[in-house]
Amino acid sequence: MTAALKLPSLLDEKQDWTVDDLASLPKDLRYELIDGRLILPSPTFFHQEVCAELRSMLRTHCPSGYLPVIDVSLEADRRNEPRPDVVVARIADGLRSPVPIEGALLVVEVVLPTWHFRDMQAKVKLFAKAGVGSYWVVDPTFDGGVVLTEFRIGDDGYYETVNSTNRVFTTDVPYPITIDVPALTELRAEYRRAESEQ
């Protein structure tokens, strides 16, 4: 109880966080550390359901020794401990937290309007620097439907945009994957219909 009462003042005072500072936080707190900024995400039902759908689609053909998982922290460096929405990581690291970022085959972020810049800018740089070969951003904020953007590491060590689509997405990198993006758009439509019927 006391830790919870002290938390707001601690967050207000601290400007540049490191992974060492995270030990002062309650163990059950959901957070990310991006470029020294502590972020306390609060996702919606819809966001979490999209993550679950993506995880299910990523399980098909997942290579032996790897598994897509939702909402785990990745060990990156002293000023970064991201918590991607979905990550395909080594099963051998499954009892660790945070999980070493070097073991990630693919990282996926599902955008919320307030997270757009962080997912498309700060995390693109972070995951590229860490050597994650494939990074996807699933953006449900477009009027024309959900859009999946695929980034891959180029020869220069930076991400290149390989594909951006609101159609069925298929790739062989990092393994054979098919993502039914229109199904995610329909899921969004269901939520919008439910909201309008209130």
The 8 nearest C-alpha neighbors of each residue, nearest first, counted from 0:
[[1, 3, 2, 4, 5, 25, 6, 24],
 [0, 2, 4, 3, 5, 6, 25, 7],
 [3, 1, 5, 4, 0, 6, 25, 24],
 [4, 2, 6, 0, 1, 5, 25, 7],
 [3, 5, 1, 2, 6, 0, 7, 8],
 [4, 6, 2, 3, 8, 7, 9, 1],
 [5, 7, 9, 3, 8, 4, 2, 10],
 [8, 6, 10, 9, 5, 11, 4, 3],
 [7, 9, 11, 10, 6, 5, 12, 4],
 [10, 8, 6, 12, 7, 11, 13, 5],
 [11, 9, 7, 8, 13, 12, 6, 14],
 [10, 12, 8, 9, 13, 7, 14, 6],
 [13, 11, 9, 10, 8, 14, 7, 15],
 [12, 14, 10, 11, 15, 9, 16, 8],
 [15, 13, 16, 12, 36, 35, 11, 10],
 [16, 14, 35, 13, 36, 17, 78, 37],
 [15, 17, 35, 36, 20, 14, 78, 37],
 [18, 16, 78, 77, 19, 20, 35, 15],
 [17, 19, 77, 21, 20, 78, 16, 80],
 [20, 18, 17, 21, 22, 77, 16, 23],
 [21, 19, 17, 22, 18, 23, 16, 24],
 [20, 22, 18, 23, 24, 19, 17, 16],
 [21, 23, 20, 24, 19, 18, 25, 26],
 [24, 22, 21, 20, 25, 19, 26, 2],
 [25, 23, 21, 22, 26, 28, 6, 20],
 [24, 26, 28, 27, 23, 2, 3, 22],
 [27, 25, 28, 24, 22, 29, 23, 21],
 [26, 28, 25, 29, 24, 30, 3, 22],
 [27, 29, 25, 26, 30, 24, 39, 31],
 [30, 28, 39, 27, 40, 31, 26, 82],
 [31, 29, 39, 38, 28, 40, 32, 37],
 [32, 30, 81, 38, 82, 80, 37, 33],
 [31, 33, 80, 37, 79, 36, 81, 35],
 [34, 32, 79, 36, 35, 81, 31, 80],
 [35, 33, 78, 36, 79, 32, 121, 15],
 [34, 36, 16, 78, 15, 33, 17, 32],
 [37, 35, 33, 32, 34, 16, 15, 38],
 [36, 38, 32, 31, 35, 16, 33, 39],
 [39, 37, 31, 30, 40, 32, 36, 33],
 [38, 40, 30, 29, 31, 41, 37, 28],
 [41, 39, 38, 42, 30, 29, 31, 114],
 [40, 42, 39, 43, 29, 30, 38, 111],
 [43, 41, 46, 40, 47, 44, 111, 45],
 [42, 44, 46, 45, 47, 41, 48, 111],
 [45, 43, 47, 46, 48, 42, 49, 190],
 [44, 46, 48, 43, 47, 49, 190, 187],
 [47, 45, 43, 49, 44, 48, 42, 50],
 [46, 48, 50, 44, 49, 45, 51, 43],
 [47, 49, 51, 45, 50, 46, 44, 52],
 [50, 48, 52, 46, 51, 47, 53, 45],
 [49, 51, 47, 53, 48, 52, 54, 84],
 [50, 52, 48, 54, 49, 53, 55, 47],
 [53, 51, 49, 55, 54, 50, 48, 56],
 [54, 52, 56, 50, 55, 51, 57, 49],
 [55, 53, 51, 57, 52, 56, 67, 50],
 [54, 56, 52, 58, 53, 57, 51, 59],
 [55, 57, 53, 54, 58, 59, 178, 52],
 [56, 58, 54, 55, 59, 53, 67, 176],
 [59, 57, 61, 55, 56, 60, 67, 54],
 [58, 60, 61, 57, 56, 176, 55, 175],
 [59, 61, 62, 58, 175, 176, 174, 57],
 [62, 60, 58, 59, 65, 63, 57, 66],
 [63, 61, 65, 60, 64, 174, 66, 58],
 [62, 64, 65, 61, 66, 60, 90, 89],
 [63, 65, 90, 89, 62, 66, 91, 88],
 [66, 64, 89, 90, 88, 63, 62, 87],
 [65, 67, 87, 88, 90, 68, 89, 61],
 [68, 66, 87, 86, 54, 58, 57, 88],
 [69, 67, 86, 85, 66, 87, 54, 70],
 [70, 68, 85, 84, 71, 86, 50, 67],
 [69, 71, 84, 83, 82, 85, 72, 68],
 [72, 70, 82, 69, 73, 83, 97, 68],
 [73, 71, 82, 97, 81, 98, 80, 96],
 [74, 72, 98, 97, 100, 80, 81, 99],
 [73, 75, 99, 97, 80, 100, 98, 76],
 [74, 76, 79, 80, 100, 73, 129, 99],
 [75, 77, 79, 78, 74, 80, 18, 17],
 [78, 76, 17, 18, 79, 75, 19, 80],
 [79, 77, 35, 17, 34, 76, 18, 16],
 [80, 78, 33, 32, 76, 34, 75, 77],
 [79, 81, 32, 74, 73, 75, 31, 72],
 [82, 80, 31, 73, 32, 72, 79, 83],
 [81, 83, 72, 71, 31, 70, 73, 84],
 [84, 82, 85, 108, 70, 81, 107, 86],
 [83, 85, 70, 108, 69, 107, 50, 109],
 [86, 84, 69, 107, 83, 68, 106, 70],
 [85, 87, 106, 67, 68, 105, 88, 107],
 [88, 86, 67, 105, 66, 104, 103, 68],
 [87, 89, 103, 65, 102, 66, 86, 104],
 [90, 88, 65, 91, 92, 102, 64, 66],
 [89, 91, 93, 65, 92, 64, 66, 88],
 [90, 92, 89, 93, 64, 94, 65, 88],
 [93, 91, 90, 89, 95, 94, 98, 99],
 [94, 92, 90, 91, 95, 89, 98, 96],
 [93, 95, 92, 96, 91, 90, 98, 97],
 [96, 94, 92, 93, 98, 97, 99, 91],
 [97, 95, 98, 72, 94, 71, 73, 93],
 [96, 98, 72, 73, 74, 95, 99, 71],
 [97, 99, 73, 96, 95, 74, 92, 100],
 [100, 98, 74, 101, 73, 102, 97, 75],
 [99, 101, 73, 102, 103, 74, 75, 98],
 [102, 100, 99, 103, 131, 129, 130, 75],
 [101, 103, 100, 88, 89, 99, 104, 98],
 [102, 104, 88, 100, 105, 101, 87, 131],
 [105, 103, 87, 88, 102, 131, 173, 132],
 [106, 104, 133, 87, 103, 86, 134, 107],
 [105, 107, 86, 134, 85, 135, 87, 133],
 [108, 106, 135, 85, 136, 134, 84, 86],
 [107, 109, 136, 84, 83, 137, 110, 135],
 [110, 108, 137, 136, 138, 84, 111, 107],
 [111, 109, 138, 115, 114, 137, 108, 112],
 [110, 112, 114, 113, 115, 109, 140, 138],
 [113, 111, 114, 115, 110, 140, 116, 138],
 [112, 114, 111, 115, 116, 110, 117, 40],
 [115, 113, 111, 117, 112, 116, 110, 118],
 [116, 114, 118, 112, 117, 110, 113, 119],
 [117, 115, 119, 120, 118, 114, 121, 113],
 [116, 118, 121, 114, 120, 115, 119, 122],
 [117, 119, 122, 115, 116, 120, 114, 121],
 [120, 118, 116, 117, 123, 115, 122, 121],
 [121, 119, 123, 117, 116, 122, 118, 124],
 [122, 120, 117, 124, 123, 125, 118, 119],
 [121, 123, 125, 118, 124, 120, 126, 117],
 [122, 124, 120, 121, 126, 125, 119, 127],
 [123, 125, 127, 122, 121, 126, 128, 120],
 [126, 124, 122, 128, 127, 123, 121, 129],
 [125, 127, 129, 128, 131, 123, 124, 122],
 [128, 126, 130, 124, 129, 125, 157, 131],
 [127, 129, 125, 130, 126, 124, 156, 157],
 [128, 130, 126, 127, 131, 125, 75, 100],
 [131, 129, 127, 128, 132, 126, 101, 152],
 [132, 130, 126, 133, 129, 127, 103, 104],
 [131, 133, 152, 151, 130, 104, 105, 134],
 [134, 132, 151, 105, 131, 150, 106, 135],
 [135, 133, 106, 150, 105, 107, 149, 151],
 [136, 134, 149, 107, 148, 150, 106, 108],
 [135, 137, 108, 148, 147, 107, 109, 138],
 [138, 136, 147, 109, 146, 108, 110, 148],
 [137, 139, 110, 146, 145, 140, 109, 136],
 [140, 138, 145, 141, 146, 137, 144, 110],
 [139, 141, 138, 142, 145, 112, 111, 144],
 [142, 140, 143, 144, 139, 145, 138, 146],
 [143, 141, 144, 140, 145, 139, 184, 146],
 [144, 142, 141, 145, 165, 146, 184, 140],
 [145, 143, 184, 142, 141, 165, 146, 139],
 [144, 146, 139, 184, 138, 165, 141, 183],
 [147, 145, 165, 138, 164, 137, 144, 139],
 [146, 148, 137, 164, 163, 136, 138, 165],
 [149, 147, 163, 136, 135, 162, 137, 146],
 [148, 150, 135, 162, 161, 160, 134, 163],
 [149, 151, 160, 134, 159, 158, 161, 133],
 [152, 150, 133, 158, 159, 132, 153, 134],
 [151, 153, 158, 132, 157, 156, 159, 127],
 [152, 154, 155, 156, 157, 158, 159, 151],
 [153, 155, 156, 152, 157, 158, 159, 151],
 [154, 156, 153, 157, 152, 158, 159, 127],
 [157, 155, 153, 154, 152, 127, 158, 128],
 [158, 156, 152, 153, 155, 127, 159, 128],
 [159, 157, 152, 151, 150, 153, 127, 160],
 [158, 160, 150, 151, 161, 153, 152, 157],
 [161, 159, 150, 162, 149, 158, 151, 148],
 [162, 160, 149, 150, 159, 151, 163, 148],
 [163, 161, 149, 148, 160, 164, 150, 147],
 [162, 164, 148, 147, 149, 146, 161, 165],
 [163, 165, 146, 166, 147, 162, 148, 168],
 [164, 166, 146, 145, 180, 144, 147, 181],
 [167, 165, 164, 180, 181, 168, 179, 146],
 [166, 168, 179, 180, 178, 181, 169, 165],
 [167, 169, 178, 177, 166, 179, 180, 170],
 [170, 168, 177, 176, 178, 167, 171, 175],
 [169, 171, 176, 172, 175, 177, 168, 174],
 [170, 172, 175, 174, 173, 176, 169, 177],
 [173, 171, 174, 170, 175, 133, 176, 132],
 [172, 174, 171, 104, 133, 105, 175, 132],
 [175, 173, 172, 171, 176, 61, 60, 62],
 [176, 174, 171, 170, 60, 172, 177, 173],
 [177, 175, 170, 169, 174, 171, 57, 178],
 [176, 178, 169, 168, 179, 170, 56, 175],
 [179, 177, 168, 180, 167, 56, 169, 176],
 [180, 178, 167, 182, 181, 168, 177, 183],
 [179, 181, 183, 167, 182, 166, 178, 165],
 [182, 180, 184, 183, 179, 166, 185, 165],
 [183, 181, 185, 180, 184, 179, 186, 187],
 [182, 184, 186, 180, 181, 185, 187, 145],
 [185, 183, 181, 187, 145, 144, 182, 186],
 [186, 184, 188, 182, 187, 183, 181, 189],
 [187, 185, 183, 189, 188, 184, 182, 190],
 [186, 188, 184, 190, 185, 189, 191, 183],
 [187, 189, 185, 191, 186, 190, 192, 184],
 [190, 188, 186, 192, 187, 191, 193, 185],
 [189, 191, 193, 187, 188, 192, 194, 186],
 [190, 192, 188, 194, 193, 189, 195, 187],
 [193, 191, 189, 195, 194, 190, 188, 196],
 [192, 194, 190, 196, 191, 195, 189, 197],
 [193, 195, 191, 192, 196, 197, 190, 189],
 [194, 196, 192, 193, 197, 191, 190, 189],
 [197, 195, 193, 194, 192, 191, 190, 189],
 [196, 195, 194, 193, 192, 191, 190, 189]]
